[in-house]
Amino acid sequence: MSLPAPQANGVEGEATTTLVNNVETTQITTVSTTTTAQILDANPDDIPGELTIINENSASEMDVDVSHEVHQEEQAATFSIAVDNSFQRASSLPVSLEPKYKFGYVYDDAMLLHSPQVDHPEMPARIVQIFSKLRKDGVLKYMKRIPIRNVKKFEVLLVHSEDHWDKVDAIKHMTREDIILSTSYYEHLSLYVCEMTTKSALLSCGGTIEAALAVARGELSRTFAIVRPPGHHAEPEEHMGFCFLNNVAVATRVVQQLTPIKRILILDWDVHHGNGTQRAFYDDPNVLYISLHRFEGGTFYPCGPFGGLDQNGVDEGVGTSVNIPWPSAGMKDGDYIHAFTKIVMPIAMEFAPELVMVSAGFDAADGDDLGGCHVSPGCYAHMMHMLVSLAGGKCVVALEGGYNVEALSNSCLAVARVLIGDSPPEMPPLVASEDATETVWAVAMQQSKYWNTIDVKSCEPKEEYGDDVVSFPELLKLHRQNYLFETLKMVQVPLFPDLEERFNSQVLCSEDVMDKETLVLLVHQFGNLRVELTGAMTCEPNQELSYLIDSTRQLVSWVESKGFSYVEVNTLPKPLNANTPKRSWQELGRELVTYLWDNYIQLSRAKNVIVIGHGPGCAAVMELLAKRTQNLLRHAKAVCMIVGDTEVPEAPSASREMRDWYMSNTFVAVPTGHRLIIEGRVKSKHGMVVQFDEPRPIKLLSRALPSMAEFIEGKLSPPS
């Protein structure tokens, strides 16, 4: 089915416009038994004051500010809206972006107008809290706000029937009496409706389309559609399960119609099976649908056999539906990561999508009683991190479920941080449960019929080995310790017990550390492990062909050639055990570096100290500058940071003296296009910032070393 040319939308519903102080003011009245503040369960001052409406005469979308004055006369909530006619929103045309934005998001307060008359899990506060959390954390400053619009009828008909469109469209014409009389009908479908349900559903679907098109057309790398009502339960002929239109399915079809992208992966990690999405693409070989969901033999919502592991598609679509059906509640991080590494990623890599769409429900999050599972924000971040490695990073995340507002917003923040390029957080050791390993094994046996990458043998449940296991990071640390001993006769630095437990053998120094005039301190994490796989696209390593990339060897050779003393700190702590207090590796790394400065470096005879941070170690270096300002001003000659693609820590602002010293004595190496550089200018108060045409952080240190060495030697030379 081909799409007609894009057309402008008209407004739905009625609005009264008056001219107040030369500003158009529009009043929209919506029926509700609660005030806006009660619906949102939030302080009105914290509610984002933006709402998008469509002007009936101009057929264009505009930004408007919503005042939170609410009138309850006849249980009607009235919003006063000031319209700015100068801003014209796009419809389905490409989003016009400034070059500095690589990421984007969709959000609009108008989707709050779909509101229940009684307490309900799918409440407006869900997206309010997400938006507020992302804004307060600073994530949104890196993301372009994508104009939202109503979905068009011909777009909806790419997935849904015309009868389905008419059912959703008819809701806007229902009177209050109609709504009351139809309550039992909609409750049977796990739905509620109000006068503004149609408007919110159209915006939710249209916003997801715009988020997907922005990525598919190459205007943005990744986007996050913060939309409601959700969509993945909406089937081609029926609305159900809090869903009216299938946002992700419609957006997928529009992308296939309007862009060259045809092969799309839809990953659905909502705790409920996305029956509507799977049914929409059940015979389509170009759309791979993978769902991880609580199934319980077909007794968990939406119920029935359709979400079973043997429901794999029909006709040309056989094999492109992959269900990972959890047999019980209580699934945890280890279970989801196990499923991702054994099933999701191998199949996704073999499929090789051109675009990844994530039906991101967060009702499996720990604390969500409706889902009854225990997935942490960190686990969602790690799953997201794996997904953005596909399709050249082109990824669209669209909100589905998630009904514990705090757990929902925290999980969304973790995902959003990965979308803008941050690394996922440290996780404790993860072991899949018996239920999960059995399920993944059964899925592997089923999917191995269709996918060559699935290694059934590697998925077979195995016996636990307990304390007889040594992790790869620990092996790499032992290798590093041996290499530095043989090269520079470096020895281990004693630490106090709390740090010794997490950093044993990770802090090394040369034998002359207390005697040399010049000392180099490197704060980093161990090199990258490169693994060759036993078969194409599998997750099993070939030990004979796997190796470690150690990017610091050239630096060590330079230090040795100059006769400097050397201290090296690896800030990646040993794994947590049951008795270890849970603290982030960032916090522990900062504490470790400060301890070394106080107890060793400042007590040595070194008059010239060079501090180098590599990758995640940069944060610990900046913390040291802030905590030991005066000592550093006396002893340090240069600070160098090889930041890679991570965020550069804020420049120190403790005193004017430190700020001036920092600007004069700092070397910062970043890849070309790093977000520290905007339109050719450094956006923060750092010293010498040098760009290198090397996007891979592991190789950036080698590329930057000649320039960094020249900078350091210049600081060590007496002034002419």
VENDA-V31395 format. One record per residue. N is the residue number from 1. RES is the residue in one small letter. PHI is phi as a letter, one per 40 degrees, with the letter a starting at -180 (999 if undefined). NEAR is the number of other C-alpha atoms within 12 Angstrom. Layout:
# VENDA-V31395
<<N,RES,PHI,NEAR> <N,RES,PHI,NEAR>>
This chain:
# VENDA-V31395
<<1,m,999,14> <2,s,c,15> <3,l,c,21> <4,p,c,15> <5,a,c,14> <6,p,d,19> <7,q,b,20> <8,a,c,25> <9,n,c,28> <10,g,b,23> <11,v,c,25> <12,e,b,27> <13,g,g,25> <14,e,b,21> <15,a,b,23> <16,t,b,19> <17,t,b,20> <18,t,b,17> <19,l,b,14> <20,v,b,13> <21,n,f,8> <22,n,g,12> <23,v,b,18> <24,e,c,23> <25,t,b,25> <26,t,b,31> <27,q,b,29> <28,i,b,32> <29,t,b,27> <30,t,b,38> <31,v,c,34> <32,s,a,34> <33,t,c,24> <34,t,b,26> <35,t,c,32> <36,t,d,40> <37,a,c,28> <38,q,c,25> <39,i,c,31> <40,l,c,33> <41,d,f,23> <42,a,a,22> <43,n,c,18> <44,p,d,21> <45,d,c,17> <46,d,c,20> <47,i,c,33> <48,p,d,31> <49,g,c,27> <50,e,b,29> <51,l,a,35> <52,t,b,40> <53,i,b,46> <54,i,b,38> <55,n,c,32> <56,e,c,20> <57,n,c,15> <58,s,c,17> <59,a,f,22> <60,s,b,29> <61,e,c,32> <62,m,b,33> <63,d,c,32> <64,v,b,33> <65,d,b,27> <66,v,b,32> <67,s,c,28> <68,h,c,27> <69,e,c,19> <70,v,b,28> <71,h,b,24> <72,q,b,20> <73,e,c,15> <74,e,f,16> <75,q,f,18> <76,a,b,24> <77,a,c,30> <78,t,b,28> <79,f,b,33> <80,s,c,30> <81,i,b,34> <82,a,c,30> <83,v,c,32> <84,d,b,26> <85,n,c,23> <86,s,c,14> <87,f,b,17> <88,q,b,25> <89,r,c,32> <90,a,c,29> <91,s,b,34> <92,s,b,37> <93,l,c,24> <94,p,d,25> <95,v,c,32> <96,s,c,24> <97,l,b,23> <98,e,c,17> <99,p,c,21> <100,k,c,25> <101,y,c,32> <102,k,b,32> <103,f,b,41> <104,g,a,46> <105,y,a,46> <106,v,b,44> <107,y,a,48> <108,d,a,43> <109,d,c,42> <110,a,c,44> <111,m,c,41> <112,l,c,44> <113,l,c,45> <114,h,c,44> <115,s,b,43> <116,p,c,36> <117,q,c,30> <118,v,b,18> <119,d,d,18> <120,h,a,23> <121,p,c,29> <122,e,c,39> <123,m,b,36> <124,p,d,40> <125,a,d,44> <126,r,d,45> <127,i,c,48> <128,v,c,40> <129,q,c,36> <130,i,c,43> <131,f,d,39> <132,s,c,31> <133,k,c,30> <134,l,c,32> <135,r,c,26> <136,k,c,17> <137,d,c,19> <138,g,g,16> <139,v,c,31> <140,l,c,31> <141,k,c,21> <142,y,c,33> <143,m,b,34> <144,k,c,32> <145,r,c,34> <146,i,c,42> <147,p,d,42> <148,i,c,47> <149,r,a,46> <150,n,c,43> <151,v,c,38> <152,k,c,35> <153,k,d,31> <154,f,c,25> <155,e,c,41> <156,v,c,41> <157,l,c,29> <158,l,c,33> <159,v,b,38> <160,h,c,34> <161,s,c,25> <162,e,c,19> <163,d,c,18> <164,h,c,26> <165,w,d,32> <166,d,c,22> <167,k,c,24> <168,v,c,38> <169,d,c,30> <170,a,c,23> <171,i,c,32> <172,k,c,29> <173,h,c,23> <174,m,c,24> <175,t,c,18> <176,r,c,24> <177,e,c,13> <178,d,d,19> <179,i,c,28> <180,i,c,20> <181,l,c,14> <182,s,c,20> <183,t,d,22> <184,s,c,15> <185,y,c,17> <186,y,c,26> <187,e,c,20> <188,h,c,14> <189,l,c,23> <190,s,f,24> <191,l,b,34> <192,y,b,37> <193,v,b,49> <194,c,a,37> <195,e,c,37> <196,m,b,38> <197,t,c,42> <198,t,d,40> <199,k,d,45> <200,s,c,45> <201,a,c,44> <202,l,c,45> <203,l,c,49> <204,s,d,48> <205,c,c,49> <206,g,c,49> <207,g,c,50> <208,t,c,55> <209,i,c,53> <210,e,c,54> <211,a,c,55> <212,a,c,52> <213,l,c,46> <214,a,c,46> <215,v,c,43> <216,a,c,41> <217,r,c,29> <218,g,g,31> <219,e,c,28> <220,l,b,37> <221,s,c,38> <222,r,a,49> <223,t,b,49> <224,f,b,51> <225,a,c,52> <226,i,c,53> <227,v,b,53> <228,r,a,52> <229,p,c,55> <230,p,c,51> <231,g,a,50> <232,h,c,51> <233,h,c,43> <234,a,c,43> <235,e,c,37> <236,p,d,34> <237,e,b,25> <238,e,a,33> <239,h,c,41> <240,m,a,34> <241,g,f,34> <242,f,g,40> <243,c,b,44> <244,f,b,48> <245,l,b,57> <246,n,c,56> <247,n,d,58> <248,v,c,61> <249,a,c,50> <250,v,c,46> <251,a,c,50> <252,t,c,50> <253,r,c,41> <254,v,c,42> <255,v,d,38> <256,q,c,30> <257,q,c,24> <258,l,b,28> <259,t,b,26> <260,p,c,17> <261,i,c,27> <262,k,b,25> <263,r,c,31> <264,i,b,42> <265,l,c,47> <266,i,b,48> <267,l,b,50> <268,d,b,51> <269,w,b,47> <270,d,d,46> <271,v,c,50> <272,h,b,47> <273,h,c,52> <274,g,c,53> <275,n,d,45> <276,g,c,39> <277,t,c,47> <278,q,c,45> <279,r,c,34> <280,a,c,41> <281,f,b,42> <282,y,c,34> <283,d,b,23> <284,d,b,29> <285,p,c,26> <286,n,c,29> <287,v,b,42> <288,l,c,47> <289,y,b,51> <290,i,b,48> <291,s,b,45> <292,l,b,47> <293,h,a,49> <294,r,c,43> <295,f,b,34> <296,e,f,28> <297,g,g,24> <298,g,g,24> <299,t,c,21> <300,f,c,26> <301,y,d,28> <302,p,c,31> <303,c,g,22> <304,g,g,17> <305,p,c,21> <306,f,c,33> <307,g,c,43> <308,g,c,37> <309,l,c,35> <310,d,c,27> <311,q,c,32> <312,n,b,37> <313,g,h,32> <314,v,b,19> <315,d,f,14> <316,e,c,17> <317,g,c,24> <318,v,c,27> <319,g,g,35> <320,t,c,41> <321,s,b,50> <322,v,b,49> <323,n,b,44> <324,i,b,51> <325,p,c,46> <326,w,c,45> <327,p,c,31> <328,s,a,25> <329,a,c,32> <330,g,g,31> <331,m,c,39> <332,k,b,35> <333,d,d,32> <334,g,d,31> <335,d,c,40> <336,y,c,47> <337,i,c,36> <338,h,c,38> <339,a,c,43> <340,f,c,40> <341,t,c,32> <342,k,c,40> <343,i,b,45> <344,v,c,46> <345,m,c,35> <346,p,d,34> <347,i,c,40> <348,a,c,40> <349,m,c,33> <350,e,c,27> <351,f,c,32> <352,a,f,27> <353,p,c,34> <354,e,c,36> <355,l,a,45> <356,v,b,47> <357,m,b,52> <358,v,b,48> <359,s,c,50> <360,a,c,48> <361,g,c,49> <362,f,b,51> <363,d,c,47> <364,a,c,44> <365,a,c,42> <366,d,c,33> <367,g,h,27> <368,d,c,30> <369,d,c,22> <370,l,c,28> <371,g,c,37> <372,g,g,28> <373,c,b,33> <374,h,b,29> <375,v,c,39> <376,s,c,39> <377,p,d,35> <378,g,c,36> <379,c,c,39> <380,y,d,46> <381,a,c,36> <382,h,c,34> <383,m,c,40> <384,m,c,48> <385,h,c,29> <386,m,c,30> <387,l,c,40> <388,v,c,39> <389,s,c,26> <390,l,c,33> <391,a,f,29> <392,g,g,20> <393,g,g,31> <394,k,c,40> <395,c,a,49> <396,v,b,52> <397,v,b,49> <398,a,b,53> <399,l,c,50> <400,e,b,50> <401,g,c,45> <402,g,h,48> <403,y,b,39> <404,n,c,32> <405,v,d,34> <406,e,c,27> <407,a,c,34> <408,l,c,44> <409,s,c,39> <410,n,c,35> <411,s,c,43> <412,c,c,47> <413,l,c,38> <414,a,c,35> <415,v,c,45> <416,a,c,49> <417,r,c,38> <418,v,c,39> <419,l,d,41> <420,i,c,41> <421,g,h,29> <422,d,c,27> <423,s,c,27> <424,p,c,30> <425,p,c,26> <426,e,c,27> <427,m,b,29> <428,p,c,23> <429,p,d,18> <430,l,b,21> <431,v,b,25> <432,a,c,30> <433,s,c,28> <434,e,c,24> <435,d,d,28> <436,a,c,38> <437,t,c,35> <438,e,c,25> <439,t,c,39> <440,v,c,42> <441,w,c,32> <442,a,c,33> <443,v,c,41> <444,a,c,39> <445,m,c,28> <446,q,c,29> <447,q,c,35> <448,s,c,27> <449,k,c,21> <450,y,b,25> <451,w,b,32> <452,n,c,24> <453,t,c,33> <454,i,c,39> <455,d,b,33> <456,v,c,29> <457,k,c,19> <458,s,c,23> <459,c,c,33> <460,e,c,22> <461,p,d,23> <462,k,b,16> <463,e,c,11> <464,e,c,12> <465,y,b,9> <466,g,g,9> <467,d,c,8> <468,d,c,7> <469,v,b,12> <470,v,b,16> <471,s,c,15> <472,f,d,23> <473,p,d,24> <474,e,c,23> <475,l,c,20> <476,l,c,27> <477,k,c,34> <478,l,c,24> <479,h,c,22> <480,r,c,35> <481,q,d,30> <482,n,c,20> <483,y,c,20> <484,l,c,32> <485,f,c,22> <486,e,c,13> <487,t,c,22> <488,l,b,30> <489,k,f,22> <490,m,c,28> <491,v,b,27> <492,q,c,27> <493,v,c,29> <494,p,c,22> <495,l,b,25> <496,f,c,16> <497,p,d,11> <498,d,c,19> <499,l,c,31> <500,e,c,20> <501,e,c,22> <502,r,c,31> <503,f,b,34> <504,n,d,29> <505,s,g,34> <506,q,b,43> <507,v,b,41> <508,l,b,39> <509,c,a,36> <510,s,c,32> <511,e,c,23> <512,d,c,26> <513,v,c,33> <514,m,c,25> <515,d,b,23> <516,k,c,24> <517,e,c,26> <518,t,b,36> <519,l,b,42> <520,v,b,45> <521,l,b,47> <522,l,b,41> <523,v,b,45> <524,h,a,42> <525,q,b,35> <526,f,c,36> <527,g,c,28> <528,n,c,23> <529,l,c,21> <530,r,b,18> <531,v,b,21> <532,e,c,19> <533,l,c,20> <534,t,c,19> <535,g,a,17> <536,a,d,19> <537,m,g,27> <538,t,c,31> <539,c,b,30> <540,e,c,24> <541,p,c,20> <542,n,c,16> <543,q,c,15> <544,e,c,11> <545,l,b,14> <546,s,c,17> <547,y,a,19> <548,l,b,24> <549,i,c,22> <550,d,b,28> <551,s,c,29> <552,t,c,38> <553,r,c,24> <554,q,c,22> <555,l,c,29> <556,v,c,35> <557,s,c,21> <558,w,c,24> <559,v,d,29> <560,e,c,24> <561,s,c,15> <562,k,c,20> <563,g,g,21> <564,f,c,33> <565,s,c,38> <566,y,a,48> <567,v,b,43> <568,e,b,45> <569,v,b,46> <570,n,b,45> <571,t,c,41> <572,l,c,38> <573,p,c,39> <574,k,c,36> <575,p,d,27> <576,l,c,21> <577,n,b,17> <578,a,c,9> <579,n,c,8> <580,t,c,16> <581,p,d,15> <582,k,c,19> <583,r,b,23> <584,s,c,24> <585,w,c,30> <586,q,c,29> <587,e,c,23> <588,l,c,31> <589,g,c,37> <590,r,c,36> <591,e,c,31> <592,l,c,41> <593,v,c,43> <594,t,c,33> <595,y,c,29> <596,l,c,33> <597,w,c,35> <598,d,c,19> <599,n,b,17> <600,y,b,27> <601,i,c,39> <602,q,c,30> <603,l,c,20> <604,s,c,25> <605,r,c,19> <606,a,c,29> <607,k,c,27> <608,n,b,34> <609,v,b,40> <610,i,b,41> <611,v,b,42> <612,i,b,46> <613,g,b,44> <614,h,b,47> <615,g,g,44> <616,p,c,40> <617,g,c,42> <618,c,c,42> <619,a,c,36> <620,a,c,43> <621,v,c,48> <622,m,c,39> <623,e,c,32> <624,l,c,38> <625,l,c,39> <626,a,c,26> <627,k,c,25> <628,r,b,29> <629,t,d,27> <630,q,c,18> <631,n,c,23> <632,l,c,34> <633,l,c,29> <634,r,c,19> <635,h,b,29> <636,a,c,39> <637,k,b,35> <638,a,a,42> <639,v,b,44> <640,c,b,48> <641,m,b,46> <642,i,b,50> <643,v,c,43> <644,g,g,41> <645,d,c,34> <646,t,c,30> <647,e,c,32> <648,v,c,37> <649,p,d,28> <650,e,c,23> <651,a,c,33> <652,p,c,30> <653,s,b,23> <654,a,c,21> <655,s,a,18> <656,r,c,13> <657,e,c,17> <658,m,c,29> <659,r,c,24> <660,d,c,19> <661,w,c,28> <662,y,c,33> <663,m,c,24> <664,s,c,26> <665,n,b,33> <666,t,b,38> <667,f,b,38> <668,v,b,46> <669,a,b,46> <670,v,b,39> <671,p,c,32> <672,t,d,24> <673,g,g,25> <674,h,c,36> <675,r,c,32> <676,l,c,32> <677,i,b,27> <678,i,b,18> <679,e,f,15> <680,g,g,16> <681,r,b,18> <682,v,c,21> <683,k,c,18> <684,s,b,22> <685,k,c,26> <686,h,b,34> <687,g,c,27> <688,m,c,27> <689,v,b,35> <690,v,b,35> <691,q,c,30> <692,f,b,29> <693,d,c,18> <694,e,a,24> <695,p,c,22> <696,r,c,23> <697,p,d,34> <698,i,c,32> <699,k,b,30> <700,l,c,34> <701,l,c,41> <702,s,c,29> <703,r,c,28> <704,a,c,35> <705,l,d,33> <706,p,d,19> <707,s,c,24> <708,m,c,35> <709,a,c,30> <710,e,c,17> <711,f,c,28> <712,i,c,33> <713,e,c,25> <714,g,c,19> <715,k,c,25> <716,l,c,26> <717,s,c,14> <718,p,c,9> <719,p,c,7> <720,s,c,6>>
